[in-house]
Amino acid sequence: MGRDTVEAGTRRAIAAGRTTSLPQGEGKSDSRPAMTLDAFLRHLVFAAGLALLSAATVRLMIAARLMDRPGPRKAHATPIPKGGGVGIVVAFLVGIAVLYRFAEFARLANPYFLGVIEASVAIAVVSFLDDIYDWNFSVKLAAQLLAAAVAVGSGLYVHGYHAPPFLGTLATGWMAPPATLFWIVYATNAMNFIDGLDGLAGGVAFIAAGFLAGIAATHASWFAYAASLLLAAGIAGFLPFNFPRARIFMGDVGSQFCGFILAVLAVVASRFQGVQMSFLLVPMLLFGVLFDVTFTLIRRSLAGQRVTAPHRAHLYQIAQRAGMPTPAVALIHWGFALYGGLCCLLFVAVPSHWKVYLPALTLLPQFAWLAFVVRLARAARIERWG
């Protein structure tokens, strides 16, 4: 192949937004992505179109009047439509279908790509049915396990944890599929549990997807970049209807879908080249959500309360019950996601021997938040959190 042919192929790859390897001295190449401004702007225009599609779908869901009725375990006092997450789902699935058909630069191996599409459709269907029929937790959990099994069954699981050199690669062996299955289901439910106040879950997921898209782009993981951008676009079309005052809730179809997709993208991120321990990126982005849910489950379990029973005892719910305005609570959690994103950028940048310590930084604001919520609850004389 002549030099002119190679250079022509390189120019086509750059125009499409694909990674290129350009010579940098003997035996070395730069594997960082080479995306032109033109390609990036085309991606943004496509994302904007998906955001408009999401917004139009949300308007249809408002007109459909699938109502969320008030109750003792809910924060709203009047019936409000739910199912706004259908807009997020429609935008993402249309985008991923276009990606599969036309975007060669962002292709996964076919079994993995089809696994993502099939699992996305599965979690969207079962979570929307949950919105309609209000299934009990055991039925919901079984449906989530089925959807997660579709993704894991396609081969999307963490094969090994690439730690710093002094720890080496931590092979998971036969535990890899069940460990990944547990992670996907746990993250899916965590986002579902945190979706109790206007704008909270949607804002956190939007910020997490945005940071993940940026990090993935700088490490040539074009599928993770594109899928994160698609998710962010769908959420962008939904959020104006949900914050600061909700005209519609995202419902289980939105919260479970966002948690599921981010959990699957965490598995994809675990294979980032050149970033040890990259499997920690999405947990760091979602650490505010994961901390609240994990703390609440442990506290209720130690108190002898049934952890699957409906309640208003999450930290964010206690803060709202103690008098903190709903938008303020949501913005604080958005701040946790932003802080997690900055920690991720630092995590990617530091030498490998420091990476094992960086995730601990995400604990600091959570401990401060916990102390603040306890103080609020005492001042408001909220003695029973259950």
N, C-alpha and C positions, 0 to 999 in steps of 0.2 A: 504494500500500500504506500503510495507516494505521500510526501509531506503535505502537498496541497490538499489531498483527500482527508488527511488527519485533521488539518486545520479547519477545513469546512465542517467536518463532523463535530469538532469542538465548538465551533460557532453555533451550530444548530442546537447542541446540548445546552449551551449557555442561554440561548434564546428561549428554550423550553423551561429553564429554571432547574436544570439537572446539575448534579455534581460533576466536576471535571477534575482531572489530575494533570497539573501542569508541571513541567520540569523545573526543578529548583536545585541545580547542581547535580553532581554525579550520584546516581542511585537514590535520589530523594524526590519526593513529590508532595505537593500540598493537597491534602484530601478535603480541605474546607470547601463548602459549596460556593459556586460562582453564579449568583442569580443577578440578572440585570434588573435595573429599575423598571424597565418596561414589563418584564415578566411579573415582578412583584405587584405592580399596579394592576395588571390584568387579574391577578389572584384576588386583589382587594375589590375590584369591580364585581367579580363573580361572587365573592362573599357578601357584598352589599345587595346583590340581587337575591341571594338566599335569605338575607335578613328581611327583605321586603316580602318574600314568599312566606316566611315565618309569621310576620306581622299580619298579613292577610289571613292566614290560617287561624291565628289567635282571634281576630275579629269574628270569623265564622264560628269559633267555639264559644265566644261570648253570646252570639245570637242563638246558638244551640241550647243554651240554658241548662247545661248539666250542672246542677247546683250543689254546693257544699253547704250543708245546713249547720247552724250554730250548735254548740254542745258544751258541756262542762269541761271537756278536754281541749277545747279550741279557743283561739284568741279572738275570733271575729264574733260580732253580736247580731249580724244580719246575714241572710243567705247571699252567697257570692258564687258566681260561676267558677267551675274548675275545669281542668283539662287543657289549660293553656299550653302545657308542655307538648301537645300535639303539633304546635307550630315548630318547636325545636326539632321534633322527630321528623316531620315532613322535610324541613330544610336540610337536615343532616342526611337523610336517606336519598333525597334527590341529588345532593352533592356527592355522596359516596358512589352513587350509580354513574354519575358523569365521570368521576375519578376512575372508576373501574373500566369504563368504556374508552375514554379518550386520553387520560393523563398518564402517559407512559412513564413520565419522570417520577411519579409517586407510587409506582406499583410495588406491592408485596408479592411474594410467591403466591401463586394462584390458590392453593388450599387455605393459606392464612387470610388472604383477601376475602375469599368467599365465606370463610369462618366469621370474619368481622361483620360482613353484611348479614349473614343468616342470624347471628347472635343479636345484632342490633334490631332486626325485625322481631325476633322472638321476645326480647325484653320489652319492646314497644307495645306489642300486642298484649302480653300478659299484664303489664302495668296499666294499660288503658282499661282492660277488663276489670282490673282491681278498682279503678276509679268508678266504674259503673256498678259493680256488684259488691264492693266493699268486703272483700274476702277476709277471712280471719288469717292470723299470722302464719299458721302452718301451711295453708294453701299458697299464700304469697311466697313463702320461703321455698316451697317445692318448685314453684314456677321460676323463681330466680335461679335456683340450682340447675334447672333444665336449660335455661338460657346461657348460664355460665359454662355448662358442660358442652354446649355447642362450640363456644370459642376455644375452650381447652382441648376438645376433641379434634379440632382442626390443627393442633400443634402449637397454639399460642399459649405457652406457659414458660415460666422462668427456668431455664435449663441449669443455670449456675449463677452464683452471685459473685461478680468480679470485684473483689475487695482490693485494698492497697497491697503492694508487693509483699509486705511483711506478714500479711494474712493469707495471700494467695486466693485462688478461686475456690469458693465454697460450693462444692457439688451437692446437688439436692437428690440425685438418684431417683428412686421410685416415688419420693415424696413431692417431686416437682409438680405433677398435675394436681394432686389434692391441695397442696399449699397455695397454688395459684387460684384454684377454685374457691378456697376459703377467702382469699384476698378480694376477689371480684365480688363475691356475695356480701362480704363485710362492708366494702366501700359503697356498694349499691345501697345497702340499708342505712349506712351512715348519712349519705346525702338525703335519703328519704326521711330519716328522723330529724334532720336539721331544718327541713322545709316546714317551718311552723310560723314564720313571720314574713311579712311582705318584703320581697327583694333579697332575702338573706341567701338562700340556696342558689338562686339564679346568679347573683352577683359574684359569689364565691366561685362558682363553676366557670363563669365568664373570665374572671381574672386568671384562674388556674389554666384554662385552655389557652389564653393569650400568652402567658409565660411559656407554656409547654411548646407552643408553636414557634416562638422565637428561639428557644434553646434547641429544638429539633432542627430548625433551619440551619443553625450554625454548626451542627454536627452531621449534616447531610442525611438526616433521617427524614426523607421527603414524605413518606406516608404519614408519620406522626405529625409532621408540620401541617400537611394538608387536612388530615382528619381533625386536628385541634382547631384549625381555622374554620372548618365547617361547623363544628360544635359551637364555637364562639359566635359565628354568624347567626345560627339559629337562636341562641340565647339573646343576642342583641335585638332581634326582632320581637322577642317576648318581653324583655325587661321594662320597656316604657309602659306596658299595661299592668305591671306588677309592683312598681316602685315609683314614688314613695308611698302611694296609696293604691292598693290592689283593686283593679276592675275585674281581675280574674286571677285565680291561683294556677300554678303550673300543674298541681295534682301529682299523683304517683307516676303518671306517664312521663312527666317532666323530670321529677327529682330522681326516680329510679334510673331513667334513661341517662341523665347526666352523670350520675355516679357510676353506672355500668361502663359507659364509654371511657370515662377518665380512668377507671380501673384497668380496662383493656389496654389503653394507651400507656399505662404504667408498665405493662408487660412488654410492649413494644420498646419503650424507653430503656428497659433493662438491657437491651442489645445495642445501645449507642456505642459506637466505636470511639475509643480514646477517652472514655469517662468511666473511671472505676466507680462502683457502687451506684450506677445510674438508676438502679431500681428504686432508690430512695427519693428521686425527684418528685414524683407525684404525691407520695405520702407527705413530703415537706410542704408542697403547695396546699394540701388539704389538711394540714395538721390541726388547724383550729377546729375543723369539723370532727376529725378523728379523736382529738383529745376530749371534746365535749361528750361525744357518744360513749367512748370507752370509760371515762370517769363516771358517767351516769349509770352505765350498766353495772360497773363494779360496786358503786354506792348502793344501788337498789338491791343487788344480789346480797351484799353484806347485811342489808337491813331486812332481809327475808321477804322482799317484795318480788312479785312475778315480773320479770324483766320484759316479757312480751305484752303485758297489759298496757293499754293506752294511759298516758299520763302527761303532766305538764311540769316535769321536774328536770329538764335539761337546763344547763347553766343559762343559756340564752333566754329560756322561758322564765326562769326565776328572776332574771334581771328585768324582763318586761313586766312580770307580775309585781315587782317591787317598785315600779313607777318609772323606769327608764323608757323614753319614747321608742316606739318600734323602729323608726328610721335610724336612730342612734345605735341600737343594737345591731341592726343590719350593717351599718357602716363600720362598726368595730370589727365585725367578722370579715368584711371586705378588706379592712386593714390587716387582719391576720393573713389573708391570702396574699396581699401585696408584700408583706414582710416575708412570708414563705417564699415568694418569687425572688426577692432580693437575696435571701439565703441560698436559693438554688443557683443564682448567678455567681455568688461567691464560691459555692460548692464546686461548680464547674471550673472556676478559674484557679483555685488553690492547688498546690502540689498534692500528689496522691496521698502522702503520709498524713496530711491534715484532714482529709475527707472524712475519716472515721469520727472526728470530733465535731464537725460542722452541724450535723442534724440536731445536736443538743441545744443549739441556739433557738430552735423553734419552741422549746419548752418555756423559755423565759417569759414571753408575753402571756402564755397560758396560765402559769402560776400567778402572775399579777392579776389576770382576769378572774381567776378563781377566788383570790383573796378579796377582790373588789365586789364580786357577786355575793359572797358570804356576808360582807359588811352591809351591802344593800338589803339583803334578806333580813338581817338582824334589825336594821333600822325600820324596816317595814313590818317587823314582827311576823315574818313568815317562818313558822317553826316546823311545819310539816311540808317537806318538799315533794312528797309523793302525790 
